[in-house]
Amino acid sequence: MSTQRCAVIGGGAWGTAIADRLARNGHTTTLWAREADVVEAVNTRHENPRFLAGAALTPALRASSDMADALDGVGLVVYAAPSHVLRPVVASGASFLPAHAVLSVATKGIERETMALMTDVVASAAPGHPVVAVSGPSFAVEVAAGQPTAVVAACADADAATLVQSAMSAPEFRVYTSDDVTGVELGGALKNVMALATGILDGLGMGYNPRAALMTRGLAEMTRLGVALGARAETFAGLAGLGDLVLTCTGALSRNRAVGVAIGEGQTLEEALAGKESVAEGVLNTQSAKALADRVGVELPIIDATYRILFEGRAPRAAISELMARELRAERD
């Protein structure tokens, strides 16, 4: 594996874990963060207590709040900023990107205003570079702890996908490649909505039967929308679809599931989100997914029900009853 000069843009938990992984792989890596306390902690104490508490980072990783400094001479850039600020963050550094740089985006989401996938946001804000989507079942704290993890790097440019695969892969971090960018990105975004919905069930005190039904039918909805938008159905049976769905719907570390649990227990959306340092992307993704489905005419009953609970004040138990009372049909419809 040849070493790269790398930058990771976004000092949250996931960005920090990726930057640590790249630095441990021998790449000269800079983590860009806007928060001064994050930069200071990474550089002096080799930790990020604000977003990734308890993780010991390699001393080889350095941090900077200067975008030009972070991007100087890089061959690979990984963007990990939240979806709602990704476009301005990418644009702010576009003029500093070397012409040869390969761009990658580890943010999972759909831009609410434009319905654009994250790779399209990056390509629009920093044109002229291949853009690789990285997605899959990967809690940041477990990646930082060296837990065995597998993800997907997707790009129409096979060389760019292979470069990301080579740069990130390690004995404890396995990266597969794909050319189905739409499927990989939608899987990563839509599973957050299903994690919210699963959390609501758990908050209501429901059992394993409803959870299994929701996850299975939720995967059918994810696949249905993905195929309508040009993705391949089989992608949703892989790491970026089923794999990430299982993780975020069942894992206690899932922020989206935790917000759903709070709502199921009776909190409002505003109360459930109050005081949260990290973003629960599923809230934004619920709005975007519904808008995308309305645009292409795809039926997504679980996502619609989640939208009504989050934004229209529908009682969770009433929404569940409405789902169960829908017209009977064949499973493969």
N, C-alpha and C positions, 0 to 999 in steps of 0.2 A: 504494500500500500504506500503510495507516494503521499508525502505530507502536504497540507494545504495551509494557506493563511486564511483563517475563517473569522467571521463576525456573526454573533447572534444578537438580533435586535429585539429587545424586550426582556426585562429583568425579572419577570414573574417566575413562578415555580417551574413551568415547563421550559421556558427559555433558559433558565439557570441550569436545569438538568441536562439539556441538550449541549449547552456550552461546556459543562463539566465533562460530558462524554467525549466531545470533540478534543478537548485539551488532554484528557487521559489517553486518547488515541494517538497523541504525539503532534497534533496540529497546533500551530500558533494561533490562539483563539482569544478574541476580545468579546466580552459581554457588554453590550450597550444598555444602560438603564437610565431613565430620567430621574430616578429617585437617588438623591445624594447619599442617603444612608445605606442603600444597597451597594453602590459603588465602593463606599468606604469599607463596608463589612467584607465584601468579596476580596478586596485588595489587601486588607490588613489582618483579617481574622479567618479568611478562606471559608466563609459561610454566608448565607443569606437568610438571617432570622426572620425577616419581614415576610418573605414568601415561601421559603423552603426550610423551615426551622428543623434543626436536628441533623441536617445533612452536612457532612464534612467535604468541602470542595477541594479539588487539587490545587496546590499552590501555583501550578503552571498557568491557571486561568487568571486573566486580569480583566478588570472592568473599567468602563469609561462612560462619562455622560456627554462626550464630544463625538457627534456622529461622524465628522470628517476623520477624526483619529481612529475610530472603530473600523471604518471602511477602507482605510488606507492600504492599498496593495492587496486586497483580499481576492481570493479565487472562488470562495464559497460564502454566501450570506444566507443565514436562516432567520426568517422573520417569525417572531412568536408574540407579537403584540396582540391585545384583544381585538376582535373583529371590528368593533365600532370605531376604533382609532387606527386601524391598520393602514388605510389609504393615506392619511396625512403623515403618519410616521414614515412610510416608504417614500413618499414624495419629498420629505425633508432631507433625505439622504441621497436621492437619485443622482444628483450632480456629482457626488463623490464616488460613485461606483466605477471601478475599472471596467473597460470595455469587454474584457474576457470573463468577467465574473458570472458564475452560475448562481441563480437565486432559488431559494427554497422557502416554503411557507409551512409552518407547523401549527398555525392558527386554524381552529375548526369553526366554521361558521358560514353564514350567507349574509352579505351586506344588505342591510334592511332597506336602504334607499333605492338601490339599483337592482337587487336580487342577484348580484354577481357573486360567483364563487371566489374564494380567497386567492387562487392563482390568477384569476382574471383581474382582481383588484391590484395585485402586485404588478402584473404585466402592463396594466394601464398607467400606474403611477411611476413605473420605472421601465419603460419600453426598451426593446432591443436585447433582452436577455432571456435564455430559457428559464422557465419557472417550474419547480418540482414541488408537488404536494407530498407532505409527510403526515401520515395518519395511522391510527391503529390503537389497540388497547394498551395504554401506557400512562399509569399514574406517575407523576413526576417524582414523588418521594421514593417510589420503588425503583425507578430508573436510577436515581441518584444513589440508592443503596446497593446497586449492582444486582438487583433481582432479574432473572432471565425474562427478557421482553422481546416481542417481535412486532414490527411495524411494516408499513408499505411506503415506498417512494414512487410516486406516479408522475409520469411526464410523457408527452408525445415524442420528445427527443430522448431516445434510448441512451445516448452517451451521457446526457445530463443526469438521468435517473441513476445510471450506473456510478457516476461520480459521487452522488449523494450516498448511495448504498455503500460504496467503498470507504468514504470518509467517516460514516457513522458506525459502521458495523464493528462489533467486538465480540469476544466469546460470550458475553452476557447480554448483548444487544444485537439481534438479528434483523436485517433489513432485506425485504423482498422488493422487487420492482414490478411495475405495472404500467400499461399505457392508457388505462381507463381513468383519466383524471377526474371526470365528472362523477363516476361511481365512487371513487375513493373519497372525494371531497364531500359528496352528499351523505355518504355513510357516516363520516365524522361529525357532520352537522346535525343530521336528523336523529342520531342516537341520543343526543342531549335532550331532545324533546321527550323521547321515550323514557329517559331516566327521570325527568320531572314527573311524568305520569306515573311511573312505578313508585316513586317516592310518595306521591299522593296516596296511592293504595296502601303503602306501608304506614303512612301517618294515620290513616283511617283504621288501622289495626287489621287489615285484611291478610289473608294467608297466601300460601304458595300457589294454589290453583289460579287465582286471579292474576298473580304476577306472571306465571308461565303463559297464560292466555294473552296477556297484554304484550309481552315481549315477542311472542310468536306472530301475533297479528300486527304488531308494530313493525316487525321486519318485513312483513308483506306490504305494508304501506310505504316503507322506505324504498323497497324494490320497485313498487308500482310507479312512484314519482320519479325515481332514477331512470327507469326505462323510458318513460315519457320524455325525459330531458336528454336522452341519447346515451345513457350509461348501459353497461352490460349487466344482466341480472345476476350472473355468477359472482360479480364483484361483491355483492351484498352478502354472499355466503362466506366471504373471506374475513381477513383480519380487520379491515376498515369498516366492515358492516357488522356481521354477527359477532366477531371478536370484541369490538368496541362496545357493541350493544350489551353483551353479557357483563362486561366489566362495569360500565357506568350504571346499569340497572340494579346490580347486586352488590357492588363494592361500597364499603362504608366510607371510603375516601372521596366518593363522588360529590362534588359541589352541587351539581344539578339535582341529584337524588335528594340531597339534604334540604334543598329549597322546597322540593315537592313534599317531603315529610312534614316540614313546618306548615305548609298550606293544608295538608291532610289533617293536621292536628288542630286546625282552626285559625291559623294566622292569615292575614291578608298578604298579598304579594309584597307590598311595601314593607310590612313587618318582617317577612321572611328574608328580604334582601338587606335589611338595615344592618349596618356595622360590618358587612362582609368586605374583606380586603380584596379578595379575588372575585373575578367575574363569573357568574353562572351563565354561560353562553346559551343555554337552552331557552332562557326567557326571550332573548332576541331571536333565536332560531325558530321559536314557535310562530312569531309574527311573520318571519320571512318564509317559512315553509307553507303556511296557509296562503300567503300571497302568491307564491309560486304555483301551488296546486290550483288556486282559482284561475290563474292565468292560463294554465294548460288544460284545465278541465278534468283534473284527477280527483277522485274521491278518497279522502283521508279522514275517516271517522275519529280515530284516536287523537290525531293532531287537532282536528276541529274541536273535540271535547276539551282538550287541554287548553286551547285558546279561549274557549268560553269560560273556563274556570279562572284562568289567569287575568283576563281582560274584560270580561263581561259579568263577573260576579256570580257565575253559575255555581250552585252548591255541588261539591264533588260527588256526593252520593247520588244526586239527581242526574248528573252527567253520566255516571256509571250505569244507572238504570236505563237511560236512553240508549246507550251503546248495546246493552244486552237485549233491548226490545226491538232492535233493527230487524228489518225483513230478513227472513231466513234465506240462505243461499248455499251454493256449493262452496267448498273451501277454496278451490281454484276457480275464481270467477273472472 
